[in-house]
Amino acid sequence: MYPLIDLTDRRILVAGASSGIDRQTAVTLSRLGAKIILVARREDKLQEVLGELENDGHSCYCADLSRLEAIGDLFKRVASEQGRLDGMVYTAGIRKNIPLSMFSPEKVNDVFTINYFAFFECVRQACKRGRYQEEMRIVGISSIAAFVGNKAQEVYAGSKAAMNASMRCIAHEVAEKGICLNTVAPGMIGTEMYEDYLADYGGEDGEANQNLKRRQYLGIGKTEDVVNAIAFLISPAARFITGVTLPVDGGMTAS
């Protein structure tokens, strides 16, 4: 049988690989044959994920992506030690509910630094000469929040909308290098974030959760639902797809 998604020996950097969708992304891509380069802030989490990866040839780098000025040195080191990248998945992100009454520039900056500025800088650094293979693929993890309004999510949603908008523009610029750049926008996925949502809004039987399930009518997603989309977009099979945001949302944006 011909495998549609074959990542054998492709070097793929996963930025933010420590838990949830991030962790599953690294594990799944390793099962598909990729050599994973893990980047995360906590050394203990990096080692945990590294131990779960299948096959060999993987590596990890401890880095705080909120330190934007250090991202250039990180990618320079990766290129020197690991070689040119075939792909990058930017999974790092923070979600904070900040209602209008509690808005402050400092809180906005915290969210945008990781969700937008660090993404932008990682893409910029990965696309520098000598750091990428021809036909490199880049995928960023956005959110359905960029399209669907919810109370207190104006800052988080804004950061993800900014990611999507810049991605579309950057895709034009890097196309001449043979690089494809896309984002995926997950709906509600059964991770710790969903558990926190249930705790804050009345549990499984609460009105908020019932309303959510009516809007996201295929139910609550699994991490592999999102990761399968990432795996396709990061593979050579997606060579003719760039500059798009793919909703993985159980029908939310279609309802």
C-alpha positions as CSV (number, residue, x, y, z in Angstrom):
1,M,0.0,0.0,0.0
2,Y,1.3,3.5,-0.9
3,P,1.6,5.7,2.2
4,L,0.1,9.1,1.7
5,I,2.0,10.6,4.6
6,D,5.7,9.6,4.6
7,L,8.0,11.6,6.8
8,T,11.0,9.2,6.7
9,D,14.2,11.0,7.7
10,R,12.6,14.4,7.4
11,R,13.9,16.8,10.1
12,I,11.0,18.5,11.7
13,L,11.3,21.0,14.6
14,V,8.4,21.1,17.0
15,A,8.4,24.3,19.0
16,G,6.5,24.0,22.3
17,A,6.4,20.2,22.5
18,S,5.5,19.5,26.1
19,S,1.8,18.6,26.6
20,G,-1.6,18.0,24.9
21,I,-1.6,18.6,21.1
22,D,2.0,19.7,21.3
23,R,3.2,16.4,22.7
24,Q,1.0,14.3,20.4
25,T,2.3,16.1,17.4
26,A,5.9,15.1,18.2
27,V,5.0,11.5,18.9
28,T,2.9,11.1,15.8
29,L,5.4,12.6,13.5
30,S,8.1,10.4,14.9
31,R,5.9,7.3,14.2
32,L,5.7,8.5,10.6
33,G,9.5,8.4,10.3
34,A,10.5,12.0,11.1
35,K,13.5,13.0,13.0
36,I,12.1,15.3,15.7
37,I,13.8,18.4,17.1
38,L,12.0,19.3,20.3
39,V,12.0,22.8,21.7
40,A,10.4,23.7,25.0
41,R,11.0,25.7,28.1
42,R,11.2,22.9,30.7
43,E,14.0,20.4,30.5
44,D,12.0,17.7,32.4
45,K,9.1,17.9,30.0
46,L,11.5,17.7,27.0
47,Q,13.0,14.5,28.4
48,E,9.6,13.0,29.0
49,V,8.5,13.7,25.4
50,L,11.9,12.6,24.0
51,G,11.4,9.2,25.7
52,E,8.0,8.7,24.0
53,L,9.3,9.3,20.5
54,E,9.6,6.3,18.2
55,N,12.6,5.4,16.0
56,D,15.9,7.3,16.5
57,G,17.7,10.4,15.5
58,H,15.7,12.8,17.7
59,S,17.1,15.8,19.7
60,C,15.9,18.4,22.1
61,Y,16.7,22.0,23.0
62,C,15.6,23.8,26.1
63,A,14.5,27.4,25.2
64,D,12.1,30.0,26.4
65,L,10.4,31.3,23.3
66,S,9.1,34.4,25.1
67,R,12.7,35.6,25.0
68,L,12.4,36.8,21.4
69,E,15.9,38.0,21.2
70,A,17.3,34.5,21.8
71,I,15.3,32.7,19.1
72,G,17.9,33.6,16.4
73,D,20.7,32.0,18.3
74,L,18.5,28.9,18.9
75,F,17.9,28.4,15.2
76,K,21.5,29.1,14.3
77,R,22.5,26.3,16.8
78,V,19.9,23.9,15.5
79,A,21.1,24.4,11.9
80,S,24.7,23.9,12.9
81,E,24.1,20.7,14.9
82,Q,21.1,19.1,13.1
83,G,21.3,20.4,9.6
84,R,18.6,22.0,7.4
85,L,15.0,21.7,8.4
86,D,12.4,19.9,6.3
87,G,9.6,21.2,8.5
88,M,8.5,23.2,11.5
89,V,5.4,23.0,13.6
90,Y,4.8,25.9,16.0
91,T,2.6,24.5,18.8
92,A,3.6,26.9,21.6
93,G,0.8,29.1,22.9
94,I,-0.9,30.4,26.0
95,R,-4.6,30.9,26.6
96,K,-5.9,33.6,29.0
97,N,-9.4,34.7,29.4
98,I,-9.2,38.5,29.9
99,P,-12.5,40.3,30.0
100,L,-12.7,43.9,28.8
101,S,-12.9,45.3,32.3
102,M,-9.5,43.6,33.2
103,F,-7.7,44.6,30.1
104,S,-4.2,46.0,30.3
105,P,-1.3,46.4,27.8
106,E,0.9,44.1,30.0
107,K,-1.6,41.2,29.8
108,V,-2.0,41.6,26.1
109,N,1.8,41.6,25.6
110,D,2.1,38.3,27.6
111,V,-0.3,36.5,25.3
112,F,0.9,38.1,22.0
113,T,4.6,37.4,22.8
114,I,4.1,33.6,22.7
115,N,1.1,33.3,20.4
116,Y,2.1,35.8,17.7
117,F,5.5,37.4,18.1
118,A,7.4,34.2,18.8
119,F,5.7,32.4,16.0
120,F,6.6,35.2,13.6
121,E,10.2,35.2,14.7
122,C,10.5,31.4,14.5
123,V,9.2,31.4,11.0
124,R,11.6,34.3,10.1
125,Q,14.6,32.4,11.5
126,A,13.6,29.1,9.9
127,C,13.4,30.7,6.5
128,K,16.9,32.1,6.5
129,R,19.4,30.9,4.0
130,G,21.1,27.6,5.0
131,R,18.5,26.6,7.5
132,Y,15.8,25.0,5.3
133,Q,15.5,22.3,2.7
134,E,13.8,23.0,-0.6
135,E,10.0,22.5,-0.2
136,M,10.1,23.0,3.6
137,R,6.6,22.9,5.3
138,I,5.6,25.1,8.2
139,V,2.4,24.7,10.3
140,G,1.3,26.9,13.1
141,I,-1.4,26.0,15.6
142,S,-4.0,28.7,15.6
143,S,-7.5,28.4,17.1
144,I,-11.1,28.5,16.1
145,A,-11.3,31.5,18.5
146,A,-10.0,33.6,15.7
147,F,-13.3,33.1,13.9
148,V,-15.9,32.5,16.6
149,G,-16.5,35.2,19.2
150,N,-16.6,34.2,22.9
151,K,-16.7,36.3,26.1
152,A,-13.3,37.3,27.6
153,Q,-11.4,35.8,24.6
154,E,-10.7,39.1,22.8
155,V,-6.9,39.0,23.5
156,Y,-6.4,35.3,22.8
157,A,-8.6,35.4,19.7
158,G,-6.8,38.5,18.6
159,S,-3.4,36.8,18.9
160,K,-4.6,33.8,16.8
161,A,-6.2,36.0,14.2
162,A,-3.0,38.0,13.9
163,M,-1.1,34.7,13.4
164,N,-3.5,33.7,10.6
165,A,-3.3,37.1,8.9
166,S,0.5,37.2,8.9
167,M,0.8,33.6,7.8
168,R,-1.2,34.4,4.6
169,C,1.2,37.3,3.9
170,I,4.4,35.5,4.7
171,A,3.2,32.6,2.5
172,H,3.5,34.9,-0.5
173,E,7.1,35.9,0.5
174,V,8.5,32.5,1.1
175,A,6.9,30.8,-1.9
176,E,9.8,31.7,-4.1
177,K,12.0,29.6,-1.8
178,G,9.7,26.6,-2.2
179,I,8.3,26.9,1.3
180,C,4.7,26.3,2.2
181,L,3.2,27.9,5.3
182,N,-0.3,27.1,6.8
183,T,-2.1,27.1,10.1
184,V,-4.7,24.7,11.6
185,A,-7.5,26.1,13.8
186,P,-8.7,23.5,16.4
187,G,-12.1,23.7,18.0
188,M,-12.6,22.4,21.5
189,I,-10.3,19.4,22.0
190,G,-10.3,17.0,25.0
191,T,-7.2,18.3,26.6
192,E,-6.5,20.0,30.0
193,M,-7.9,23.1,28.4
194,Y,-11.3,21.4,28.1
195,E,-11.1,20.2,31.6
196,D,-10.5,23.8,32.8
197,Y,-13.4,24.9,30.7
198,L,-15.7,22.4,32.3
199,A,-14.5,23.4,35.8
200,D,-15.2,27.1,35.0
201,Y,-18.6,26.7,33.3
202,G,-20.7,24.2,35.1
203,G,-19.3,20.8,34.2
204,E,-20.4,18.2,31.6
205,D,-24.1,18.9,32.1
206,G,-23.8,22.6,32.3
207,E,-25.6,24.9,29.9
208,A,-22.3,26.2,28.5
209,N,-21.0,22.7,27.6
210,Q,-24.4,21.7,26.1
211,N,-24.4,24.8,24.0
212,L,-20.8,24.1,22.9
213,K,-21.7,20.6,21.8
214,R,-24.6,22.0,19.7
215,R,-22.3,24.3,17.9
216,Q,-19.5,21.8,17.6
217,Y,-21.9,19.1,16.4
218,L,-19.3,16.3,15.9
219,G,-18.6,16.4,19.6
220,I,-15.4,17.2,21.5
221,G,-12.3,16.4,19.4
222,K,-9.3,14.2,20.2
223,T,-5.7,15.4,20.0
224,E,-5.1,13.0,17.1
225,D,-7.8,14.7,15.1
226,V,-5.7,17.9,15.1
227,V,-2.4,16.1,14.7
228,N,-3.6,14.1,11.7
229,A,-4.2,17.4,9.9
230,I,-0.8,18.7,11.0
231,A,0.9,15.6,9.7
232,F,-0.7,16.0,6.3
233,L,0.2,19.7,6.0
234,I,3.8,19.1,7.1
235,S,4.2,16.3,4.5
236,P,5.2,16.4,0.8
237,A,1.6,15.3,0.0
238,A,0.5,18.9,0.8
239,R,2.9,20.5,-1.7
240,F,0.1,22.5,-3.4
241,I,-1.4,24.0,-0.2
242,T,-0.1,27.2,1.2
243,G,-1.5,30.4,2.9
244,V,-4.6,28.7,4.3
245,T,-6.0,28.1,7.8
246,L,-7.6,24.7,8.1
247,P,-10.4,24.5,10.7
248,V,-10.4,21.2,12.7
249,D,-13.5,22.1,14.7
250,G,-16.1,19.4,14.5
251,G,-18.3,21.6,12.4
252,M,-18.4,24.7,14.6
253,T,-17.7,27.1,11.8
254,A,-20.2,25.4,9.6
255,S,-23.1,25.7,12.1
